[in-house]
Each structure stands twice: as structure tokens, then as C-alpha cells.
Amino acid sequence: MAAENWVFTVTAQTPTNIAVIKYWGKRDEDLILPINDSISVTLDPDHLCTTTSVAVSPDFTHDRMWLNGKEVSLSGGRYQNCLRELRSRASDVEDEKKGIKITKKDWEKLHVHVVSYNNFPTAAGLASSAAGLACLVFSLAKLMNVKEDHSRLSAIARQGSGSACRSLYGGFVKWIMGKEENGSDSIAVQLTDEKHWDDLVIIIAVVSSKQKETSSTSGMRDTVETSMLVEHRAKEVVPKRIIQMEEAIKNRDFPAFARLTCADSNQFHAVCLDTLPPIFYMNDTSHRIISYVEKWNRFEGTPQVAYTFDAGPNAVLISHNRKAAAQLLQRLLFFFPPQSDTDLSSYVIGDKTILQDAGIQDMKDIEALSPPPEIKETNTPAQKYKGDVSYFICTRPGRGPVVLTDESRSLINPETGLPK
């Protein structure tokens, strides 16, 4: 190692992902091995991502981490598993410009600082732990010059947070449950990249950004121990659905994709209800959104939108093209208008061009929206639920993790190795 004081940093950005065939239940708690395969879509990191800066310096006395501005402990088993796995695979690192030389052996005694920031709510059912741990593993692997491919890195990320393994790729990703007891074959693989099906537009209704009452970890454990339905799901239902879903994605068959996505989300929540004590992740607003989408899809005679809910009340709505997305946004804003004092630019965030497509420029346009035709048919006055949705995020399928080479985007002060 070079003699003088130095801080060596790497910054990376990793997307979040939303499962369309759900992972729920582990067969091994320590290694985080699932009871079934799962498939997810990676979301555009411009709208939903974790940015992580990692640093190493001989001056650091212990491993430290800051998440969204607060220092958090790295002593948990999941973080430690990831750090141990990465340190054991580290290689020599040399930065001639800065006069830094780190040997493979040095990594055993060097400590790291990690500074991480999510541009979306943490632990509210938007897969923040997936993006966070994938970013931790990806950025540390770059820092330590770990020469493993993304599939091998996914097996390390999996030990931090199961669904994190799927955030190491863009597009559609499959987490293979694997058969080996040591988890060596429980890895993520990319099915298609983000350009394969780029007609899709995704709107997320953030119903609540509060932390959920039942964490995914404890919820899964209770389900595996008490639900008979989850056994049937893992053995009989999911294996068939995985094959059908891979086919639907390959062929860009939206009706099949929508049918499978909605059915799997509903079954996942049925399994949560079948748990003792029952777990309620969705709320009345979630149920209303499902009902409106189902009515619209039936009215059109072919699915326009698929819905899926992770372990939380937020709706992820996947439209088959931009036209359907604009019509969906009109419906969502009709039923769930913002509070009068809300600014439209903070109520619909992400890709705002969908607002233009929907013909909405200000609050007056929302007030002027007429009831959708499928509601008019029922002859019942449409009820509105002002304030029941916190905000909407418009996004699309996106790319996998990248290193940010622009040093100004680093979250770490290069002089001190502490958060900026």
C-alpha cells in the first residue's frame, strides 16, 4: 500500500425491480434461497434507483454505512455475508495517478465506508432493499476489483436481500431458485434487455410511503411455517407460470403477460391472507385500483394494463403502450385527484411526457376529466378519492447497474472519506 494518506472511491447507480412472478418464501433463511423461481422487470434508474459511493482508506478504523443521510449499522448478518464474500474475491488495485496500490492481501484488513441514497421511499414496498443491496455489492465489487460476472455477483447480492440479485441486470430478469444446498446455482439471469419490449410504460401509484407493518423477512417466514396454499403455489402453480411468462415476454404477448402478472400478484396476496396471523399488505385504495383496472380491461375486451403489488399497498401498473398509459393516467387522476394545495409537478413525477399525452397541464385539466366510459355504463355516480394516493411515478423498463465516472456525483468527500 502507498504510504501517504489517501481515500479511494467508486460510485455506482443501481435500479430497483418489480417482480411479475413473485418470490415469497425461503427454503434457507441464512443463504436466502427461495422456494420458487421469480421473474421481474427492472425499472428505469432515472426514476427509481439507489446511488452508492464506497470508499477505502488505511485511515478508516471500521466499516461504516450511511443510508439516506443517517448512519446505520453494518453489523447485521446480511451485510456481513456480502462483505465477507466480496473481500474473499478482491484483487489487486492500482491507481497510478493517485499513487494508490492495494494488494489482494490488504483487503482483509482495510475498512470501507458506504454512503447510499434512494431516490424513492425506503421499505414501503418499492423494492428499496433490492436496489440498495445490489448497489452495495456492485459498487464494492468495482472498488475491490472483483473479477466475477454479474451472475456470480447476483449470488452475493442475494445473500443481502433476495430480490437484490435481480437488480444486477436491466430488462426482464429471472431468479433461478437453484437446487444446491450451498446456493451456488441460485442466481439471476437476464431474459431480455430493456430494449426488447420498449413499448411498455409503467405507472406506480404510491399509496403510502410509510414503512410496512410486517417486514417481508418475517412475513415470508410466517407464510412458509403456516400456509398450506404457499406449498401448492411453489410446487404446482409457479413452475407453470414461469414457463408461460418467459414465453409471453419473448413474444411480447401483452394479453398473456397481463393475465399472468395480475393472477400472480393476487395469488401472492392470497398466500399472505392464508398466513397465520394473516398479513394485509394492500389497503382499500389498492383494492379500488384493482377494481378500476379490471373493469377497464373487461370493457375493452383485451387487457390494456397489468397490475402488480409487492409487499405493500403501492400499485405498479404496466401499460402495453403509451396510448394506454395516457388513458390510464387520466383514469387514475379522475378517481384519485390530488389535494387542492398539491403541486401537479410533485404529484406526477418521473417521465412527465405521459402527462402531456394525457392532455393534462394543470389542476383545471384534472377537474375537467370526465368519468371513463366503463363507469358511465353502470349508471352509478363515480366516487372520487382525493388524497388517497400520495403521488404517481411514470417510468418504463430500464438498464442494469452502472459506474458513475463523474466524480462530482460521488456522495463521499474525497478528502475525509465521510458523506459530503
C-alpha positions in Angstrom: 0.0 0.0 0.0 1.1 3.5 -0.7 2.5 5.3 2.4 0.7 8.6 2.3 -3.0 9.1 3.4 -5.4 8.5 0.6 -9.1 7.8 0.0 -10.1 5.6 -3.0 -13.8 5.8 -4.1 -16.2 4.3 -6.6 -19.8 5.5 -7.2 -22.5 3.4 -8.8 -26.2 3.5 -9.6 -28.4 0.5 -9.5 -32.1 0.2 -10.5 -34.9 -1.3 -8.5 -37.0 -4.1 -9.9 -40.6 -5.2 -9.6 -41.5 -8.9 -9.7 -44.2 -10.0 -12.1 -43.9 -13.6 -10.9 -43.4 -13.2 -7.1 -40.7 -14.5 -4.8 -42.3 -15.3 -1.4 -40.8 -17.8 1.0 -37.3 -19.1 1.6 -36.1 -22.7 1.9 -32.9 -21.4 3.6 -33.0 -18.3 5.8 -29.3 -17.8 6.1 -28.3 -18.1 2.4 -31.6 -16.6 1.3 -32.6 -19.5 -1.0 -36.2 -19.2 -2.4 -38.9 -21.9 -2.6 -39.7 -20.9 -6.3 -38.2 -19.1 -9.3 -39.3 -15.5 -9.9 -39.3 -13.0 -12.8 -39.0 -9.2 -12.6 -38.9 -6.1 -14.7 -36.1 -3.6 -13.9 -37.3 0.0 -13.7 -35.6 2.9 -15.3 -33.0 4.2 -12.9 -33.6 7.8 -14.0 -36.8 7.5 -11.9 -36.1 4.8 -9.3 -32.6 3.9 -8.2 -30.1 3.7 -5.5 -26.8 5.7 -5.8 -24.0 4.3 -3.6 -20.5 5.6 -3.1 -18.0 3.3 -1.5 -14.5 4.3 -0.2 -11.5 2.6 1.2 -8.6 4.2 3.1 -5.9 3.0 5.5 -7.3 5.7 7.9 -10.7 4.0 8.3 -10.9 2.2 11.6 -14.0 0.1 10.9 -16.7 -0.5 8.2 -19.4 2.3 8.3 -22.5 2.9 6.3 -24.9 5.9 5.8 -28.3 5.4 4.2 -30.3 8.5 3.1 -28.3 10.7 5.5 -28.4 8.5 8.6 -25.7 6.3 9.8 -26.8 2.6 10.0 -25.1 -0.4 11.5 -23.2 -2.8 9.1 -23.0 -5.4 11.8 -26.1 -7.3 10.6 -25.5 -10.8 9.2 -26.7 -9.9 5.7 -24.3 -7.0 5.3 -21.5 -9.1 6.8 -22.2 -12.0 4.4 -21.9 -9.7 1.4 -18.7 -8.0 2.7 -17.1 -11.4 3.5 -17.9 -12.8 0.1 -16.5 -9.7 -1.7 -13.4 -9.4 0.4 -12.5 -13.1 -0.4 -12.8 -12.3 -4.1 -10.9 -9.0 -4.1 -8.0 -8.5 -6.5 -5.0 -6.1 -6.6 -6.0 -2.5 -7.3 -3.7 0.2 -8.6 -4.3 3.9 -9.3 -1.1 5.3 -10.6 -2.4 8.8 -10.8 -3.1 8.9 -7.1 -0.2 6.6 -6.2 -2.5 4.0 -4.7 -1.6 0.4 -4.6 -3.8 -2.2 -2.8 -2.8 -5.9 -2.9 -5.3 -8.8 -2.6 -4.0 -9.4 0.9 -4.5 -5.8 2.0 -8.3 -6.1 1.5 -8.5 -8.4 4.5 -7.5 -5.6 6.9 -8.8 -2.5 5.1 -12.1 -1.0 6.1 -14.8 0.6 3.8 -17.2 3.5 4.1 -20.5 3.2 2.2 -22.9 6.1 1.5 -26.2 5.3 -0.1 -29.2 7.3 -1.2 -32.5 6.1 -2.6 -34.5 8.5 -4.8 -37.7 6.8 -3.6 -39.2 5.7 -0.3 -37.4 3.0 1.7 -39.2 -0.1 2.9 -42.6 0.9 1.5 -43.0 -2.0 -0.9 -41.0 -0.4 -3.8 -38.1 -2.9 -3.5 -35.7 -0.4 -1.9 -33.7 -3.2 -0.2 -33.2 -4.8 -3.6 -31.7 -1.7 -5.3 -29.7 -0.9 -2.1 -28.0 -4.3 -1.6 -27.5 -4.8 -5.4 -25.8 -1.3 -5.4 -23.7 -2.2 -2.3 -22.4 -5.4 -3.9 -21.9 -3.9 -7.4 -20.0 -0.8 -6.2 -17.8 -2.7 -3.7 -17.1 -5.3 -6.4 -15.8 -2.4 -8.6 -13.9 -0.9 -5.7 -12.2 -4.2 -4.9 -11.6 -5.2 -8.5 -13.7 -8.4 -8.1 -13.4 -10.3 -11.4 -16.8 -12.0 -11.3 -19.6 -11.7 -13.9 -23.0 -10.3 -13.0 -24.5 -13.8 -12.5 -21.9 -14.6 -9.8 -22.3 -11.2 -8.2 -26.1 -11.8 -8.1 -25.4 -14.8 -5.9 -23.6 -12.5 -3.4 -26.3 -9.8 -3.6 -28.9 -12.5 -3.0 -27.3 -13.1 0.5 -28.0 -9.5 1.4 -31.6 -9.3 0.0 -33.2 -12.0 -2.1 -34.7 -9.8 -4.8 -31.4 -7.8 -5.0 -30.0 -10.5 -7.2 -32.5 -9.4 -9.9 -31.3 -5.7 -9.8 -27.9 -6.6 -11.4 -29.5 -6.7 -14.8 -31.8 -4.4 -16.9 -34.9 -5.5 -18.8 -36.6 -8.7 -17.7 -34.7 -10.9 -15.2 -35.3 -14.4 -13.8 -34.0 -15.5 -10.4 -33.4 -19.3 -10.7 -34.2 -20.9 -7.3 -31.5 -23.5 -7.8 -31.1 -27.0 -6.3 -27.8 -26.9 -4.5 -27.7 -26.7 -0.7 -24.9 -24.1 -0.7 -26.9 -21.9 -3.1 -24.2 -21.8 -5.8 -26.9 -22.2 -8.5 -29.4 -19.8 -7.1 -28.6 -16.9 -9.4 -30.2 -14.2 -11.6 -30.1 -14.3 -15.4 -31.3 -11.8 -17.9 -34.2 -13.0 -20.1 -34.2 -9.9 -22.4 -32.7 -6.4 -22.2 -34.7 -3.2 -21.7 -34.9 -2.5 -25.4 -36.7 -5.8 -26.2 -40.1 -4.6 -25.1 -39.8 -0.9 -25.0 -43.5 -0.1 -25.7 -44.3 -0.8 -22.1 -45.0 2.1 -19.8 -45.1 1.7 -16.0 -47.1 4.0 -13.7 -46.7 3.4 -9.9 -49.4 4.7 -7.6 -47.6 5.4 -4.3 -50.5 4.8 -1.9 -48.3 5.0 1.1 -44.6 5.7 1.6 -44.7 4.6 5.2 -42.7 1.6 6.3 -44.8 -1.5 6.3 -46.1 -3.1 9.5 -44.9 -6.7 8.6 -41.5 -6.8 7.1 -41.0 -9.1 4.1 -38.5 -11.2 6.0 -40.8 -12.0 9.0 -43.9 -12.2 6.7 -42.2 -14.9 4.5 -41.1 -16.9 7.5 -44.7 -16.9 8.9 -46.1 -17.9 5.5 -43.7 -20.8 5.0 -44.5 -22.1 8.5 -48.3 -21.7 8.5 -49.7 -21.5 4.9 -50.7 -24.7 3.0 -51.5 -22.5 0.0 -47.9 -21.4 -0.4 -46.7 -25.1 -0.7 -49.2 -25.6 -3.6 -48.2 -22.3 -5.1 -44.4 -23.1 -5.1 -44.8 -26.7 -6.3 -47.7 -26.6 -8.7 -48.5 -23.1 -9.8 -45.3 -21.1 -10.2 -43.3 -23.6 -12.3 -46.0 -23.5 -15.0 -46.4 -19.7 -14.8 -42.6 -19.2 -15.2 -42.7 -21.1 -18.5 -45.7 -19.1 -19.7 -44.3 -15.8 -18.6 -41.0 -16.4 -20.3 -42.9 -17.2 -23.5 -45.1 -14.0 -23.1 -42.1 -11.8 -22.7 -40.2 -13.4 -25.6 -43.2 -12.9 -27.9 -44.2 -9.5 -26.4 -47.7 -11.1 -25.9 -49.3 -8.4 -23.7 -52.7 -10.2 -23.0 -50.8 -13.3 -21.7 -48.3 -11.1 -19.8 -51.2 -9.1 -18.2 -53.2 -12.2 -17.2 -50.2 -13.9 -15.6 -48.9 -10.7 -13.8 -52.3 -9.9 -12.3 -53.0 -13.6 -11.3 -49.6 -14.0 -9.7 -50.0 -10.7 -7.7 -53.4 -11.8 -6.5 -52.2 -15.2 -5.5 -49.2 -13.8 -3.6 -51.6 -11.6 -1.6 -53.9 -14.6 -1.1 -50.9 -16.5 0.3 -50.4 -13.6 2.7 -54.0 -13.9 3.8 -53.6 -17.6 4.3 -50.7 -16.9 6.7 -51.2 -17.1 10.5 -51.7 -14.4 11.6 -52.9 -13.1 8.3 -50.8 -10.4 6.6 -52.5 -7.4 4.9 -50.2 -5.5 2.6 -52.9 -4.0 0.4 -55.4 -1.5 1.6 -58.8 -0.1 0.4 -57.1 2.1 -2.2 -55.1 -0.8 -3.6 -58.3 -2.8 -4.0 -60.1 0.1 -5.7 -57.2 0.4 -8.2 -57.5 -3.3 -9.0 -61.3 -2.9 -9.5 -60.9 0.0 -11.9 -58.2 -1.8 -13.9 -60.3 -5.0 -14.1 -63.4 -3.0 -15.2 -61.5 -1.1 -17.9 -59.7 -4.3 -19.2 -63.1 -6.1 -19.5 -64.7 -3.1 -21.2 -62.0 -3.0 -23.8 -62.2 -6.8 -24.4 -58.4 -7.1 -24.2 -56.1 -6.1 -21.4 -54.8 -2.5 -21.6 -53.0 -2.6 -18.2 -51.5 -5.2 -15.8 -51.3 -4.6 -12.1 -48.9 -6.0 -9.6 -48.4 -5.3 -5.9 -45.3 -6.2 -3.8 -45.3 -6.4 0.0 -47.1 -3.0 0.4 -50.1 -1.1 -0.9 -48.5 0.6 -3.8 -49.8 -0.3 -7.3 -47.4 -1.0 -10.1 -49.4 -0.6 -13.3 -47.9 -1.8 -16.6 -49.5 -0.4 -19.8 -49.0 -2.1 -23.1 -48.1 1.2 -24.9 -48.0 5.0 -24.4 -51.6 5.5 -25.6 -52.9 3.0 -22.9 -50.6 4.7 -20.3 -52.1 8.2 -21.1 -55.6 6.8 -20.8 -54.6 5.0 -17.5 -53.2 8.2 -16.1 -56.4 10.1 -17.0 -58.4 7.4 -15.1 -56.1 7.5 -12.1 -56.2 11.3 -11.8 -60.0 11.2 -12.3 -60.5 8.8 -9.3 -57.6 9.9 -7.2 -57.2 13.7 -7.7 -54.5 15.5 -5.7 -55.3 17.6 -2.7 -56.2 21.2 -3.7 -52.9 22.5 -2.3 -50.8 20.0 -4.1 -48.5 21.0 -7.0 -49.1 18.9 -10.1 -45.3 18.7 -10.7 -44.8 16.8 -7.4 -48.0 14.7 -7.8 -46.9 13.1 -11.1 -43.2 12.6 -11.2 -40.7 10.6 -13.4 -41.4 10.7 -17.1 -43.8 13.7 -17.3 -44.3 13.4 -21.1 -47.1 11.0 -20.2 -49.0 13.9 -18.7 -48.7 15.8 -22.0 -50.0 12.7 -23.8 -53.0 12.6 -21.4 -53.7 16.3 -22.2 -53.1 17.4 -18.7 -51.1 20.6 -18.0 -52.6 21.9 -14.7 -55.2 21.2 -12.0 -58.0 22.6 -14.1 -57.4 19.8 -16.6 -57.8 17.2 -13.8 -61.0 18.8 -12.6 -62.3 18.7 -16.2 -61.8 15.0 -16.7 -65.0 13.1 -17.4 -65.8 9.7 -16.0 -64.3 6.8 -18.0 -66.8 5.1 -20.4 -66.7 1.8 -18.4 -68.1 3.7 -15.4 -70.8 5.6 -17.3 -72.2 2.2 -18.3 -73.0 1.3 -14.7 -75.2 4.5 -14.3 -73.8 5.0 -10.8 -72.1 8.3 -9.9 -68.3 7.9 -9.8 -66.9 8.5 -6.4 -63.5 10.3 -6.1 -60.9 9.7 -3.5 -59.0 12.9 -3.1 -55.7 12.5 -1.3 -55.8 8.7 -1.1 -52.7 8.4 -3.4 -49.6 10.3 -2.3 -48.2 10.6 -5.8 -47.6 8.8 -9.1 -44.3 7.8 -10.7 -44.2 7.4 -14.5 -41.4 5.1 -15.7 -40.5 2.3 -18.0 -38.3 -0.8 -18.2 -34.7 0.2 -17.6 -31.0 -0.7 -17.7 -28.9 -2.5 -15.1 -26.2 -1.0 -12.8 -23.6 1.4 -14.0 -20.5 3.1 -12.5 -20.8 6.9 -12.4 -17.4 8.2 -13.6 -18.2 11.9 -12.9 -16.6 12.4 -9.5 -18.9 15.3 -8.7 -21.7 12.8 -8.4 -19.9 11.0 -5.6 -21.7 11.0 -2.2 -18.3 10.8 -0.4 -15.9 13.7 0.4 -12.6 12.5 -1.3 -10.6 14.3 1.4 -12.2 12.8 4.5 -14.0 9.7 3.2 -17.1 10.8 5.0 -20.5 11.7 3.5 -20.5 15.1 1.6 
